[in-house]
Amino acid sequence: MVTLKQLAKELNVSISTVSKALNDSEEISEETRKRVKELATLYNYKPNKVALSLKQNKTKTIGVIIPDILNYFLSKVLYGIEREANKHGYNIITCISNESLEKEKASLELLANGSVDGFILSIAEETQTKNEINHFKDTIAQGLPIVMFDRVAHDVKCDKVIVDDFNATYSATKSLINEGRKHIVFVSKIDNISVGKLRERGYNKAILEESFQPHVVLVKKGDDAQQIIKQLYKKNKNIDGVVAADSASGIIAINMARNFKKKVPKDISVIGFSSKSVSNHSVPKLTIIRQHAKKIGSKAAELLIDRLKTNGEPPQNFSTKIVKTTLVKSKSTL
């Protein structure tokens, strides 16, 4: 494999000139840059990334840890992270915690050995349930910055990217109240994580302001959401609105309504946190609270890369960015 030294010798220039030319330095003339790149292409020159990282003390790689790769929202966030990282010349290594605290810890330990410059992550369900945060603090203490998104630990001093879960659900519930709905149910499969709890609080605030009776249905892990929502309709004939904390519950609420001769949205309106593509799986199409997942990923990568450029900032400069959701009206509401 050809080296910088060999390229420099053949071109009769210094190794520094070749390196700068390959990196488009303005210190090198356009003609020289062109000559260097043409020869590098001819010899299929590839930079030695290991040597480069040792020299610069940088890997130009970001570790990303997500709880569930099959979750459509998280996969879109990952897409946003990769796209933004690539713009700045960074690669990403992705690990899946599968909602496990131990797997999350193992992923941090695996990549904190010099493989990455920092981390972007969303906290595993088990981590939130047990309120365990020491592994994050230990990683930061090693000099590896962390940016958390969506599910975050507020007691960890790091940059964070979240959505306005509380306000989004509050506004969605208010929109159903403004339609004249008086018996609105909140359905959630994610009450065991922080975002689910925030969404429930937003619903409760909107309902209690109208002096209505809150009706919360929590689908626990392992439960059959379809059967639970079926029983909900069976026992409560007067339900005229559903706010779903997750996309699956919203889709089921619409599709199940037909079994009870309820017309959507004439008899019942349904809103759910979801993406445009997932909302197509119901008839009529689900009105959604859109979280802008790719924007969340892009913002998280931007925050980490900015942090890496300055080699860390004092704790008081850490920031929490809020990505505003959008209520996208469709055929499941009036």
DRENPASE-890088 format. One record per residue: x, y, z of N, C-alpha, C in turn. Coordinates in steps of 0.2 Angstrom, whole numbers, plus 5000, padded with zeros to 4 digits. Layout:
XYZXYZXYZ
...
end
This chain:
500449945000500050005000500450065000
500350114996500750174995500650215001
501150255003501150295009501250375007
501050415012501150485010501950505008
502350465012503050475010503250465003
502950405000503050384993502750434988
502150464990501850504986502250574985
502550594991502950654992503550644988
503850594988504550574985504450584977
503850554975503750554967503550614965
503250654969503050724967503550774968
504050754972504650804974504350864978
503950844983503650894987503750864994
503550905000503650875006503050835008
503150795013502550755016501950795018
502150855021501650905024501250935018
501550945013501250975007500750925004
500950855004500450805001499850805006
499950805013499450795018498950855017
499250915017498750975016498450975010
498750955004498350954998497750904998
497850845001497350795001496750815006
496950865010496450895015496150955012
496350975006496051035003496251105007
496851105009497151165013497251215008
496951275010497051335005497851365005
498251335009498951345009499251325003
498951275000499251234994498851264988
499251274983498951294977498451244973
498051274970497551224966497851174962
498351204958498751154954499051094957
499451114963499751064967499251014970
498651044972498150994975497950944970
497850974964497650934958498150874957
498750894956499250844955499350784960
499250814967499350764972498750714972
498150744971497550704971497550654965
497750674960497750624954498250574955
498850584958499350534959499050484965
498750514970498450474975497850424972
497450454968496950414965497250354960
497850374957498150324953498450264957
498650284963498950224967498450204972
497850224971497350204976497550214983
497750274985498050294991497450294996
497550265002497050265007497350285014
497150345017497450365023497450315029
497950305033497950255038497650295044
496950265045496550305050496850285057
497050225058497350215065497950265067
498350265062498950315063498750385064
498250405060497950475060497650485067
497250435070496950445076497450455082
497950415081498450415087498850485087
498950505081499250575080498850625083
498250625081497750685082497450675089
497450615092497050595098496350595096
496150585090495450585088495350525083
494750495084494550445080494050465074
493750525075493250545070492750495070
492550465075492050415076491550425082
490950425081490450435086490150365088
490050355094489650295097488950315098
488550275095487750285096487450225099
487150235104486750175108486050195108
485650145105484950155105484550095108
484050105111483650045114483349995110
483150015104482749965100482849985092
483149945088483249965081482649955077
482149915080481549905076481049955077
481150005082480750065083480850115078
480350125074480350165068480650235070
480350265075480650335078481350335079
481650285082482350275084482750265077
482550225073482850215067482950285063
482450325063482450385059482950435063
482950435069483450475073484150455071
484250385071484950365069485150385062
484650385057484750415050484950485051
484650525055484850595056485550605059
485650565064486350565067486850555061
486750495058487250475053487350525047
486850555045486850605040487250665042
487150695048487450755051488150735052
488350675055489050655056489450655050
489150625045489450625038489650685035
489250735036489350805034490050835037
490150815043490750845046491350795046
491350735042491850695042491850645047
491350625051491350585056490950515054
491250455056490850395056490450385062
490050335062489650315068489750235069
489750215075489750145077489050135081
488650095079487950095083487950025087
487750035093487549975097486849975099
486549915100485849915102485849885110
485549925114485449905121484949855122
484449845118483849805118483549815125
483549885127483149905133483549875140
484149845139484449815145484949865148
484949875154485449915158486149885157
486249815157486949785157487149795150
486749785145486949795138487149865136
486849915139487049985139487749995142
487849965148488449975151489049945147
488849885144489349845140489549885134
489049915131489149955125489650015126
489450055132489950105134490650085135
490750035139491350005140491749985134
491449955129491749925123491949985119
491650035118491850085114492250145117
492250145124492650195128493350185128
493550125125494250105125494750145120
494450195117494850225111494550225105
493950185104493650175098493250235095
492950275100492550335098492750395102
492550455099492750525103492150545107
491550515107491050535111490450495109
489850505113489250455112488650505111
488150475108487550495107487050435109
486550445114486250385116485550405118
485050355118484450365121484450305127
484150325133484250275138483850215138
484050155140483650095140483150095145
482650065144482050055148482250035155
482649985156482849955162483250005166
483650045162484050105165483650155169
483150175165482650225168482250195174
482050135173481650095179482050095185
482750075184483150065190483450135192
483350185188483650255189484450245190
484750205186485550195187485850245182
486250285184486650335180487350335181
487650295185488350305186488850285180
488550245176488950225170489050285165
488550325165488550385161489050435164
489050445170489550485174490250465173
490350395174491050375173491250385166
490850375161491050385154491250455153
490850505156491050575155491650595159
491750565164492350575168493050555165
492950505160493550485156493650535150
493250585150493450635145493050625138
492550575138492150565133491450595133
491250645130490650685130490050645128
489450655131488850615129488350665128
487950655122487350685121486750635121
486250655126485650615126485150635122
484650595120484050615116483450575118
482950605117482250575119482150555126
482450495128482450475135483150495138
483050545143483650575145483650565153
484250565156484350565163484550645165
484050675168484150745170484650755175
484850705179485450715184486150705181
486150685175486850685171486950745168
487550775169487750845166488050835159
487550835154487750835147487250865143
487450875137486950905132486450855130
485850885129485250835128484750865123
484450825119483950845114483250805116
482750845117482150815118481550845114
480950815114480350845111479950875117
479450915115479050945120478450895122
478550835125478050785126477450805130
477650845135477050875139476650915136
476950965133476551015129476150995123
476550945120476250915114475550875115
475550835121475050795122474450845125
474650895129474150945132473850975126
474150995121473851035115473450985111
473650925110473250875106472550855110
472650855117472050835121471550895120
471850955120471451025120471051025113
471451005108471151005101470550955101
470550905104469950855104469350885109
469550925114469050955118468751015114
469151045110468851095105468351075100
468451005099467950975094467350955097
467350965104466650945108466750885111
467350845111467350785114467450795122
467050745125466950755133467250695136
467350635133467550575136468150545132
468650585134469350565131469750525135
470050465132470450415135471150425133
471650415138472350415136472550345136
472850325131473150255130473850255129
474250215133474950215133475250145134
475750125129476150065130476850085133
476950145134477650165136477650205143
477150185148477150225154477750215158
478150165157478750145161479350185159
479350225154479850275152479650345153
480150385153480050455155479550495150
479650485144479250515139478550495139
478350435141477750415142477350445148
477750455153477450485159477350565158
477750595154477650665152477050675148
476950625143476350635139475750625143
475750575148475150565152474950625156
475550665159475450725163475150775159
475350785152475050835148474350825147
474150755146473450745145473050755151
473250735157472950755163472750825164
473250865163473250935164472650965160
472650945153472050975149471450945151
471350885153470750855155470450895162
470950895167470750925173470551005173
470851035168470651105167469951115165
469651065162468951065159468451035165
468751005170468450975175468150905173
468450875168468250815165468550755169
468350695169468650645173469150615168
469850615171470350575167470250505167
470350475161470350405160470950375156
471350345160472050325158472050245158
472250225152472350155151473050135149
473450095153474150085153474150015150
474550005145474649935142475349915144
475349865149475949845152476349795147
477049785148477449745143477149675144
477049645138476849575137476049575137
475749625138474949625137474749635130
474149615128473949615122473549685121
473849735118473549795117472849795113
472849755108472249745105471649725109
471749675114471249655118471049705123
471549735126471449795131471049845128
471149865122470749925119470049895117
470049835115469349805114468949805120
469249785126468849785132468649865134
469149905132469049975134468350005130
468349985124467750005120467049965123
467149905125466649865127466349895133
466749915138466549935144466350005145
466550045140466450125140466150145133
465450135133465150155126465150225124
465250265130465250345128465950375126
466450335125467150365123467050395117
467250455116467250495110467850525108
468450505111469050535110469650485112
470150475109470750445111471350475110
471850485115472450515114472950455115
473350435110473850385111474550405112
474850385117475550405118476050365113
475850325109476250285105475850275098
476250255093475850245087475450185086
475650135089475350065089474650075092
474550105098473950115101473450155097
473750205094473250255090472950215084
473450175081473150135075472650085077
472750045083472349995086471650025087
471650085091471050125093470650135087
470950155081470550175075470250105072
470650055071470449995068469949955072
470049965079469549925083468849965084
468850025083468250065083467750035078
467950015073467449985068467049925070
467449885075467149825078466549845082
466549905084465949925089465549975085
465549975079465150015075465250095076
465850105078465950185079466250205073
466050265071466350295065466850345067
467450345063467950385065468050435059
467950505060467950535066467250565069
466750535065466050565067465850545075
466050485077465850465083466450465088
467050455086467650465090468250485086
468650535089469250555086469850525089
470350515085470950485088471550525086
472050535091472650565089473250515092
473750515089474350475092475050495090
475550485094476250505092476450455087
476650475081476750435076477150475070
477350435065477650465059477050465053
477250505048476750505042476650435039
477250395039477150335035476750285040
476850285046476550235051475750255051
475650315050474950335051474550305045
474850285040474450265034474150195035
474350155041474150095042473450085045
473150145046472450145048471950175043
471350155044470750185040470250205044
470150275045470450325041471150335044
471550375040472250395042472250425048
472750405053472850435059473050505059
472750555063473050615065473650605070
474150635068474750625072475150685075
475450665081475950715084476650695081
476850735077477550715073478150745077
478550695078479150715083479750745079
479750735072480350755068480950725070
480950655070481550615072482150625069
482150645062482850655059483150725061
482750765063482950835066483250825072
482950775076483250765083483950735082
483950685078484650655077485150705074
484950745070485450795067485650845072
485150865077485350915082485850875087
485650815089486150785093486850775091
486950755084487550755081487950815081
487550875080487850935079488050965086
487650945091487950965098488550925100
488550865099489150825100489750845097
489750855090490250885086490550945088
490050995090490251055093490651055099
490451005103490750995110491450965108
491550925103492150895102492650945099
492450995096492851045093493151085098
492851095104493151135109493451095115
493451025113493750975118493450985125
492750995125492450995131492351065134
491751075137491551135140491451135147
491451185151491251185158490551165159
490351125164489651105165489151155164
489251215166488751265166488551285159
488951265154488751275147488351215144
488251165147487851115144487151135143
486851115137486151135135485651085134
485051095134484551055132484151085127
484151055121483751085115483151045114
482551085113481951055113481651065105
481551005102481351005096480551005096
480251055093479551065094479151005089
478650975092478250935088477750965084
477450935079476950965075476350915075
475750945076475050915075474850915068
474950855065474750845058474050815057
473550855056472850835055472750795049
472350735051472150695045471450675046
471250615044470550595044470250565050
470650555055470450525061470150575066
470250645065469950695069469550745064
469050785068468650825064469050895062
end
